[in-house]
Amino acid sequence: MPQENSNSQPWDIWSAECYGQTVAPFVAALTDTIQEWLNPQPTDEILDIGCGEGALTAKLATNVKRIVGVDASANMITAFQHTYPHVLSRVVDCRFLGREKDLTSAGFDKVFSNAAMHWILRDAATRTDIMRACFAALKPGGVIVSESGGLGNVAEVHAALIGELIHRGVTPERAREVSPWWFPSLEMMKALVEEAGFKWIRGEVELRQTKLTEVEGGGIKGWVQLFGANFLEELKSDSEREEAVKNVVEALEGVGRRQHDGGFSINYIRLRFEAQKPV
Ligand SMILES: C[S@@+](CC[C@H](N)C(=O)[O-])C[C@H]1O[C@@H](n2cnc3c(N)ncnc32)[C@H](O)[C@@H]1O
C-alpha cells in the first residue's frame, strides 16, 4: 500500500495528465451551469475545494479578486502550481479543512466545489466537520456552491466494479466499503448542509449522459483504471487487476456503447446546490 504523508490523501491515485488530458477533460469543461450558479464577481474571494490540477480554478481566477484552490492530491497541486503559478493553491486534505485556521476564519465570500464533494464527503466520520469548516470559511451572507455526484452517479460502472470484486472472492461488505465515493440523494445533502448552519437556497439533480474520450489511454478502460483504482487495489496482483479491468469493460460494453456514433457514454448524475451562511 502506498505511503501516507501528513496533509494529502494516504494514497494519491491522481495524475494531472491522465485526469485532465486523457481520461476526464470533460469534468472541468462541462461546468457552464455551476459557473452560472457561482456567478463570480470582481470583488469575490473564493475557496475552491478539491480544485484538482486547476483548469477550472484558473479560469475563475480571471474574474474574481482572489481564489484559493485546495486539494488533497500532491500530484494535482504540483501540476496546478506548475501550470498556474499566479493562482494560489495548496495541498489540504479537506476532511480536515477545519484545522486550516487561515482558510476557515470567515475570509471568503464563496466556497466552490466541482466534482469533488463525493470524494471528500466519503467518510461518515468527517462529513459533518467538513461542512462546518466550509461554513466557518465564509463571511456572514457568503454562499457555498457545489456540484458533485448524486445518488446513482456512474451507477453502471460502480455496480460492475463491486460485482467484479465479489466475483473474485471479496465479501460484498468489503467491496462496498472500498468504494471511494458518497453519492447522496438531494434530501440527504440538504440535511447535511442545514445541519452545519446553512440556509438552503436551491438544489437540483441532473442526468448527464457523458461521452468519454477516445484517445489512447482514455475511454471506458482508462476511466475504470483511474477512478476505479481504490477497488482494483483490493486485488492481489497486477495480472488480476488487468483481468478485472477487462471484465468490467466487457460488462459495460453492453450498457454504454452509443448506437448512433459508436462512442461510449456513462450516466453521470450531477447534484448541485447553493446554500447561504446567515448574515
Ligand atoms: C474529479 S477531480 C475534480 C477536480 C476539479 N475540481 C475539476 O473540476 O476538474 C476530484 C478532486 O478531488 C480531490 N479530492 C479527493 N478527496 C479529497 C480530499 N479529502 N480533500 C481534498 N481534495 C480531495 C482529488 O484529489 C481530485 O483532485
The ligand as an SDF file (V2000), in Angstrom:
LIG
                    3D

 27 29  0  0  0  0  0  0  0  0999 V2000
  -12.7120   14.7170  -10.2440 C   0  0  0  0  0  0  0  0  0  0  0  0
  -11.4810   15.7360   -9.5410 S   0  0  0  0  0  0  0  0  0  0  0  0
  -12.1880   17.3620   -9.7080 C   0  0  0  0  0  0  0  0  0  0  0  0
  -11.1390   18.4270   -9.8430 C   0  0  0  0  0  0  0  0  0  0  0  0
  -11.6250   19.8340  -10.2030 C   0  0  0  0  0  0  0  0  0  0  0  0
  -12.4920   20.3920   -9.1980 N   0  0  0  0  0  0  0  0  0  0  0  0
  -12.2840   19.8630  -11.5690 C   0  0  0  0  0  0  0  0  0  0  0  0
  -13.4130   20.3500  -11.6760 O   0  0  0  0  0  0  0  0  0  0  0  0
  -11.6570   19.3960  -12.5440 O   0  0  0  0  0  0  0  0  0  0  0  0
  -11.7090   15.3990   -7.8110 C   0  0  0  0  0  0  0  0  0  0  0  0
  -10.6220   16.0260   -6.9530 C   0  0  0  0  0  0  0  0  0  0  0  0
  -10.9960   15.8600   -5.5870 O   0  0  0  0  0  0  0  0  0  0  0  0
   -9.8050   15.7240   -4.8590 C   0  0  0  0  0  0  0  0  0  0  0  0
  -10.0620   15.1450   -3.5420 N   0  0  0  0  0  0  0  0  0  0  0  0
  -10.4950   13.9040   -3.2440 C   0  0  0  0  0  0  0  0  0  0  0  0
  -10.5700   13.7360   -1.9060 N   0  0  0  0  0  0  0  0  0  0  0  0
  -10.1570   14.9110   -1.3530 C   0  0  0  0  0  0  0  0  0  0  0  0
   -9.9960   15.3680   -0.0140 C   0  0  0  0  0  0  0  0  0  0  0  0
  -10.2450   14.5720    1.0360 N   0  0  0  0  0  0  0  0  0  0  0  0
   -9.5920   16.6420    0.1810 N   0  0  0  0  0  0  0  0  0  0  0  0
   -9.3180   17.4530   -0.8650 C   0  0  0  0  0  0  0  0  0  0  0  0
   -9.4260   17.0630   -2.1530 N   0  0  0  0  0  0  0  0  0  0  0  0
   -9.8480   15.8130   -2.3920 C   0  0  0  0  0  0  0  0  0  0  0  0
   -8.9390   14.8320   -5.7240 C   0  0  0  0  0  0  0  0  0  0  0  0
   -7.5840   14.8840   -5.3350 O   0  0  0  0  0  0  0  0  0  0  0  0
   -9.2450   15.4010   -7.1060 C   0  0  0  0  0  0  0  0  0  0  0  0
   -8.2950   16.3680   -7.4860 O   0  0  0  0  0  0  0  0  0  0  0  0
  1  2  1  0
  2  3  1  0
  2 10  1  0
  3  4  1  0
  4  5  1  0
  5  6  1  0
  5  7  1  0
  7  8  2  0
  7  9  1  0
 10 11  1  0
 11 12  1  0
 11 26  1  0
 12 13  1  0
 13 14  1  0
 13 24  1  0
 14 15  1  0
 14 23  1  0
 15 16  2  0
 16 17  1  0
 17 18  1  0
 17 23  2  0
 18 19  1  0
 18 20  2  0
 20 21  1  0
 21 22  2  0
 22 23  1  0
 24 25  1  0
 24 26  1  0
 26 27  1  0
M  CHG  2   2   1   9  -1
M  END
$$$$
